[in-house]
Amino acid sequence: MPITRRFLPRALAVAALVFTLPSSLTGQAPGVLRVRIVMSDADGAPRPAPRYALLLSDDPPTAEPRRIMTARDGTVDVKLRPGSYSVESDKPLTFLGRRYQWLKMVDIVAGRDTILELTAANADVTDLAPSEATPGAAPESDTGFLLQQWWNSVVGIWTASTHASGFLIDARGLVATNQRGIGAATSAEVQLTRDKKVAARVLAVDAGRDVAILQIDPAAVADLRPVPLACPPTGKPPDEGAEVFTIGEPLLGEKEMASGAVRRLEPKAIVADLVLASGSAGGPVFSAAGAVVGLTSFVVDPEDTRQRQRDWRVVRVDEVCAALAPAEQALKAGQPPGGTLLPVEPTRPFPVDALEASLERRFGGLEPYTLSSANFDIVLLTPPVVYHELRAPTTVPHTTSKETRAPTAELSFMRRRMDFGAWSDYVSEIWPALLIRVTPRFVEGFWQKVGRIAAETQGVGLPQFKHYKSGFVRLRALCGDVEVTPIHPFELETQVSERATIDEGLYMFEPGALGPHCGTVTLVLHSETGPPDGDRRVVDPKMLEQIWQDFEPYRKATAGAAR
């Protein structure tokens, strides 16, 4: 029989209630409630229940319930003050044609973990009536179960200036994403797993439809199932108010599933109130029945620097299908890129205690490593330097004189040296990697200098008329004579005035890629107007040794973990 609810009216927003009162107010350490929901399929294999909502209340209830949701593995942990609590299904869980719901009481003990296993054996179970089934849905119509089969088919896509999600749509290595996530790039990198990234070529881009089709080595995805597009689409778009689901690979953090309701239908798009993490647009969008209805599109909110917002645009599946025709033509004109694995971010973090120690030991002297070439200023950033720069206060010289205020672009850039635009949040993770930032030099031209000196002879004081040299194009790093492939070859477009921007480079290398073992480390910088073979700059051996020593705590931690 159905569970009778005996709680106060529910609040869908997650609120901080009495469950998380500070221990200083209660006099007791909190405990942790660990909930796990696992079902069994027809063969007896375990099936965790992802994104399933539960309502948590103290007993007797003194406030509105708190809504908690399981992760992909069917688990959720909640820190609670000691006491008695009730855990209830927000709505029934549908699995293999039956509905399951739970109402359980738990006691939380100070400083201890309490385990609550929710299974078919301890649930209230009812059969799903035919009239209640979702049209076209599989027997286990809870979408969280349906979408697990496509989890690994959703990938991350990197270009020099963007990060997006994509999804495999064909065993030949075809990947679909939104065009805004690719921009003008003709190549990209596709991250299949945490430690597997391969090159991709852009087969087709359609800005009008906001769709891009890429290709990677088919052998790299031989073990993945393509997400079926059903081209041409056979069903109608979801109705207003219908729930839709998406899987995305954000710039930071783990792959995630999000859901929302359709706000309105447009000729080429669906507007839904999804909430997506930064850099995750481009993933597939599914109906509650598990059919692909489109892909998420970049929507930039100028007031939301982290790009978390409501009402995202979903490119309809028929638009994705239409973009496949030119991609098929491009397939015939070239070969897929090789499947050589590319460098990825180290999985082990830099030891925080070592970062703190370096901050104390070198306080006041922990500056970025700098050098310059004919056209560029170069900054080399190790994890301790990044850690120091992100935490050190910025001191801006105070001035009121027009003569001293005018030539401030160079100073302004130095104050912004840790501003990495769209990659700022990414860099703030303090990756155990070497970052090299390349910025066009800010110089005074010869004739501008002559004119300024001539004016001074007439008693007219003018500020220096400086400008940036040629824009950055590409960096090559040589360890001895061997070119080193970066983890990421980022590009930065930096605003330096109301009307001017400059192109910079931000390259990320593995911690052991460049060091004294190379003998000589050479940076080759290519610019828009420089020599074809680039502007070469050798890193001073003493500087290289200091950079290498900055990574010593990481090497020790990694070696210790390997033993």
GIQUIBEL-V427472 format. One record per run of one state. SS is the DSSP state (alpha for helix, beta for strand, coil for the rest). FROM is the first residue (numbers start at 1). TO is the last residue. If there is no record, write none. Layout:
# GIQUIBEL-V427472
SS_FROM_TO / SS_FROM_TO
This chain:
# GIQUIBEL-V427472
coil_1_17 / alpha_18_20 / coil_21_22 / alpha_23_26 / coil_27_30 / beta_31_40 / coil_41_45 / beta_46_48 / coil_49_52 / beta_53_58 / coil_59_65 / beta_66_69 / coil_70_74 / beta_75_80 / coil_81_82 / beta_83_89 / coil_90_92 / beta_93_95 / coil_96_97 / beta_98_101 / coil_102_102 / beta_103_108 / coil_109_112 / beta_113_118 / coil_119_119 / alpha_120_122 / coil_123_123 / beta_124_127 / coil_128_129 / alpha_130_132 / coil_133_142 / alpha_143_153 / beta_154_158 / coil_159_162 / beta_163_170 / coil_171_173 / beta_174_177 / coil_178_178 / alpha_179_181 / coil_182_186 / beta_187_193 / coil_194_195 / beta_196_206 / coil_207_210 / beta_211_215 / coil_216_217 / alpha_218_221 / coil_222_242 / beta_243_248 / coil_249_255 / beta_256_265 / coil_266_268 / beta_269_272 / coil_273_283 / beta_284_287 / coil_288_291 / beta_292_296 / coil_297_311 / beta_312_316 / alpha_317_322 / coil_323_323 / alpha_324_332 / coil_333_351 / alpha_352_361 / coil_362_368 / beta_369_372 / coil_373_375 / beta_376_381 / coil_382_382 / alpha_383_391 / coil_392_401 / alpha_402_406 / coil_407_408 / alpha_409_415 / coil_416_420 / alpha_421_427 / coil_428_432 / beta_433_440 / coil_441_441 / beta_442_444 / coil_445_445 / alpha_446_457 / coil_458_465 / beta_466_468 / coil_469_471 / beta_472_479 / coil_480_481 / beta_482_484 / coil_485_487 / beta_488_495 / coil_496_500 / beta_501_510 / coil_511_515 / alpha_516_518 / coil_519_520 / beta_521_527 / coil_528_534 / beta_535_538 / coil_539_540 / alpha_541_550 / coil_551_551 / alpha_552_562 / coil_563_563
